[in-house]
Amino acid sequence: MFSSAEAARRFLASLGLSDRWHVREFSTGELVSLLFILPKRVAWVLPNPPLGRLLAEDALSHLTRRASFIELLIAN
């Protein structure tokens, strides 16, 4: 998850992925609904990953449980 569409675009560009990847903005309500709909497919969220490929240990240190992320979204 990214805090802005521009941050997501920079991340995608840093990976050099195909043009089939794209950024999709969601309102807070849409994102909460989506995360509730996909509980078995989305167990963890990685907020604002750094540019480029992540080392596994870096990713693990920033992972947030889906339920905790939803609580944070609702609280804001």
ROMAR-629289 format. One line per field, with one value per atom (N, C-alpha, C): residue number from 1; residue in three letters; chain; atom name; x negated, y negated, z. Coordinates in steps of 0.05 Angstrom, whole numbers, m for minus. Atoms other than C-alpha are relative to their C-alpha. Layout:
<paros>
i c(NUM; ...)
aa c(ALA; ...)
ch c(A; ...)
at c(CA; ...)
xx c(X; ...)
yy c(Y; ...)
zz c(Z; ...)
</paros>
This chain:
<paros>
i c(1; 1; 1; 2; 2; 2; 3; 3; 3; 4; 4; 4; 5; 5; 5; 6; 6; 6; 7; 7; 7; 8; 8; 8; 9; 9; 9; 10; 10; 10; 11; 11; 11; 12; 12; 12; 13; 13; 13; 14; 14; 14; 15; 15; 15; 16; 16; 16; 17; 17; 17; 18; 18; 18; 19; 19; 19; 20; 20; 20; 21; 21; 21; 22; 22; 22; 23; 23; 23; 24; 24; 24; 25; 25; 25; 26; 26; 26; 27; 27; 27; 28; 28; 28; 29; 29; 29; 30; 30; 30; 31; 31; 31; 32; 32; 32; 33; 33; 33; 34; 34; 34; 35; 35; 35; 36; 36; 36; 37; 37; 37; 38; 38; 38; 39; 39; 39; 40; 40; 40; 41; 41; 41; 42; 42; 42; 43; 43; 43; 44; 44; 44; 45; 45; 45; 46; 46; 46; 47; 47; 47; 48; 48; 48; 49; 49; 49; 50; 50; 50; 51; 51; 51; 52; 52; 52; 53; 53; 53; 54; 54; 54; 55; 55; 55; 56; 56; 56; 57; 57; 57; 58; 58; 58; 59; 59; 59; 60; 60; 60; 61; 61; 61; 62; 62; 62; 63; 63; 63; 64; 64; 64; 65; 65; 65; 66; 66; 66; 67; 67; 67; 68; 68; 68; 69; 69; 69; 70; 70; 70; 71; 71; 71; 72; 72; 72; 73; 73; 73; 74; 74; 74; 75; 75; 75; 76; 76; 76)
aa c(MET; MET; MET; PHE; PHE; PHE; SER; SER; SER; SER; SER; SER; ALA; ALA; ALA; GLU; GLU; GLU; ALA; ALA; ALA; ALA; ALA; ALA; ARG; ARG; ARG; ARG; ARG; ARG; PHE; PHE; PHE; LEU; LEU; LEU; ALA; ALA; ALA; SER; SER; SER; LEU; LEU; LEU; GLY; GLY; GLY; LEU; LEU; LEU; SER; SER; SER; ASP; ASP; ASP; ARG; ARG; ARG; TRP; TRP; TRP; HIS; HIS; HIS; VAL; VAL; VAL; ARG; ARG; ARG; GLU; GLU; GLU; PHE; PHE; PHE; SER; SER; SER; THR; THR; THR; GLY; GLY; GLY; GLU; GLU; GLU; LEU; LEU; LEU; VAL; VAL; VAL; SER; SER; SER; LEU; LEU; LEU; LEU; LEU; LEU; PHE; PHE; PHE; ILE; ILE; ILE; LEU; LEU; LEU; PRO; PRO; PRO; LYS; LYS; LYS; ARG; ARG; ARG; VAL; VAL; VAL; ALA; ALA; ALA; TRP; TRP; TRP; VAL; VAL; VAL; LEU; LEU; LEU; PRO; PRO; PRO; ASN; ASN; ASN; PRO; PRO; PRO; PRO; PRO; PRO; LEU; LEU; LEU; GLY; GLY; GLY; ARG; ARG; ARG; LEU; LEU; LEU; LEU; LEU; LEU; ALA; ALA; ALA; GLU; GLU; GLU; ASP; ASP; ASP; ALA; ALA; ALA; LEU; LEU; LEU; SER; SER; SER; HIS; HIS; HIS; LEU; LEU; LEU; THR; THR; THR; ARG; ARG; ARG; ARG; ARG; ARG; ALA; ALA; ALA; SER; SER; SER; PHE; PHE; PHE; ILE; ILE; ILE; GLU; GLU; GLU; LEU; LEU; LEU; LEU; LEU; LEU; ILE; ILE; ILE; ALA; ALA; ALA; ASN; ASN; ASN)
ch c(A; A; A; A; A; A; A; A; A; A; A; A; A; A; A; A; A; A; A; A; A; A; A; A; A; A; A; A; A; A; A; A; A; A; A; A; A; A; A; A; A; A; A; A; A; A; A; A; A; A; A; A; A; A; A; A; A; A; A; A; A; A; A; A; A; A; A; A; A; A; A; A; A; A; A; A; A; A; A; A; A; A; A; A; A; A; A; A; A; A; A; A; A; A; A; A; A; A; A; A; A; A; A; A; A; A; A; A; A; A; A; A; A; A; A; A; A; A; A; A; A; A; A; A; A; A; A; A; A; A; A; A; A; A; A; A; A; A; A; A; A; A; A; A; A; A; A; A; A; A; A; A; A; A; A; A; A; A; A; A; A; A; A; A; A; A; A; A; A; A; A; A; A; A; A; A; A; A; A; A; A; A; A; A; A; A; A; A; A; A; A; A; A; A; A; A; A; A; A; A; A; A; A; A; A; A; A; A; A; A; A; A; A; A; A; A; A; A; A; A; A; A; A; A; A; A; A; A)
at c(N; CA; C; N; CA; C; N; CA; C; N; CA; C; N; CA; C; N; CA; C; N; CA; C; N; CA; C; N; CA; C; N; CA; C; N; CA; C; N; CA; C; N; CA; C; N; CA; C; N; CA; C; N; CA; C; N; CA; C; N; CA; C; N; CA; C; N; CA; C; N; CA; C; N; CA; C; N; CA; C; N; CA; C; N; CA; C; N; CA; C; N; CA; C; N; CA; C; N; CA; C; N; CA; C; N; CA; C; N; CA; C; N; CA; C; N; CA; C; N; CA; C; N; CA; C; N; CA; C; N; CA; C; N; CA; C; N; CA; C; N; CA; C; N; CA; C; N; CA; C; N; CA; C; N; CA; C; N; CA; C; N; CA; C; N; CA; C; N; CA; C; N; CA; C; N; CA; C; N; CA; C; N; CA; C; N; CA; C; N; CA; C; N; CA; C; N; CA; C; N; CA; C; N; CA; C; N; CA; C; N; CA; C; N; CA; C; N; CA; C; N; CA; C; N; CA; C; N; CA; C; N; CA; C; N; CA; C; N; CA; C; N; CA; C; N; CA; C; N; CA; C; N; CA; C; N; CA; C; N; CA; C; N; CA; C)
xx c(m17; 0; m18; 15; m24; 17; m15; m5; 8; m8; m1; m3; 2; 8; m28; 27; m58; m21; 19; m96; 2; m5; m65; m12; 11; m85; m31; 29; m157; m10; 7; m159; 1; m2; m134; m22; 22; m184; m27; 26; m241; m4; 2; m225; m3; 2; m223; 20; m20; m160; 13; m14; m119; 21; m20; m68; 28; m26; m12; 5; m3; m24; 9; m9; 13; 8; m8; 32; 30; m29; 103; 4; m6; 125; 26; m25; 177; 5; m7; 214; m4; 4; 205; 22; m23; 275; m3; 4; 260; m22; 22; 194; 8; m9; 225; 18; m18; 280; m15; 16; 229; m15; 15; 187; 19; m20; 250; 8; m8; 269; m21; 22; 201; m16; 15; 183; m18; 17; 155; m23; 21; 114; m19; 17; 87; m1; 3; 60; m18; 19; 6; 0; 2; m4; m28; 26; m70; 4; m4; m59; m25; 21; m101; m28; 26; m156; m20; 20; m222; m3; 5; m242; m18; 17; m273; 10; m8; m271; m7; 4; m264; m16; 12; m308; 21; m21; m265; 1; 0; m288; 11; m11; m271; 31; m29; m201; 13; m11; m189; 1; 1; m208; 22; m20; m155; 29; m27; m97; 19; m21; m32; 23; m23; 24; 23; m23; 85; 19; m19; 130; m10; 12; 83; 1; 0; 79; 29; m28; 155; 8; m5; 160; m12; 14; 110; 16; m15; 150; 26; m25; 215; m4; 6; 184; m6; 8; 160; 24)
yy c(23; 0; m25; 25; m70; m23; 23; m136; m19; 18; m169; 16; m12; m150; m5; 6; m184; 18; m18; m142; 28; m26; m79; 0; 1; m102; 1; m1; m115; 28; m27; m46; 18; m17; m12; m6; 7; m51; 10; m9; m31; 30; m29; 43; 7; m5; 37; 22; m20; 80; m7; 5; 87; m21; 21; 35; 11; m11; 83; m7; 8; 60; m29; 27; m3; m7; 10; m46; m4; 4; m46; m13; 14; m96; 10; m7; m77; m20; 15; m118; 18; m16; m96; 21; m19; m64; 23; m21; m27; 20; m17; m1; 18; m17; 23; 22; m20; 58; 22; m19; 90; 19; m17; 115; 19; m18; 144; 23; m20; 180; 21; m18; 211; 11; m7; 237; 24; m23; 304; m5; 6; 273; m22; 22; 213; 3; m3; 229; m22; 21; 175; m23; 24; 105; m12; 14; 70; m29; 28; m5; m13; 16; m50; 14; m14; 0; m19; 17; m33; 6; m4; m41; 24; m22; 19; 26; m26; 92; 1; m2; 107; 25; m23; 153; 12; m14; 205; m10; 9; 182; m28; 27; 109; 1; m3; 129; 10; m12; 171; m20; 20; 114; m21; 20; 69; 10; m12; 117; m7; 6; 100; 21; m18; 150; m14; 12; 138; m13; 10; 130; m26; 24; 79; m24; 21; 40; m11; 9; 38; m17; 16; 13; m28; 26; m42; m17; 15; m62; m11; 9; m65; m22; 20; m105; m28; 26; m159; m10)
zz c(0; 0; 0; 1; m15; 9; m10; 16; m22; 23; m53; m26; 26; m125; m12; 11; m142; 13; m12; m91; m12; 13; m122; m28; 27; m192; 1; m3; m169; 6; m7; m138; m24; 24; m201; m20; 19; m244; 10; m10; m198; m4; 4; m210; m29; 29; m286; m9; 7; m290; m27; 26; m354; 3; m1; m372; 7; m9; m351; 29; m28; m279; 0; m1; m260; 29; m26; m200; 1; m4; m173; 27; m25; m121; 11; m14; m69; 22; m24; m18; 24; m25; 54; 2; m2; 53; m20; 20; m12; 8; m8; 15; 23; m22; 80; m11; 12; 40; m15; 15; m6; 19; m18; 52; 15; m13; 85; m19; 20; 21; m5; 7; 11; 24; m24; 81; m4; 3; 58; m19; 19; 2; 9; m10; 40; 31; m29; 109; 12; m9; 112; m20; 16; 85; 4; m2; 70; m8; 7; 75; m11; 12; 31; m2; 3; 11; m14; 12; m8; m30; 28; m81; m4; 7; m115; 14; m11; m95; 30; m29; m21; 7; m12; 18; 18; m15; 53; 29; m28; 122; 3; m1; 106; m2; 3; 83; 25; m24; 144; 23; m22; 191; m2; 4; 161; m5; 5; 150; 22; m19; 184; m5; 3; 197; m12; 14; 154; 19; m19; 214; 14; m12; 246; m19; 21; 181; m3; 2; 176; 23; m24; 248; m3; 4; 231; m20; 20; 169; 12; m12; 208; 20; m21; 265; m12; 13; 216; m14)
</paros>
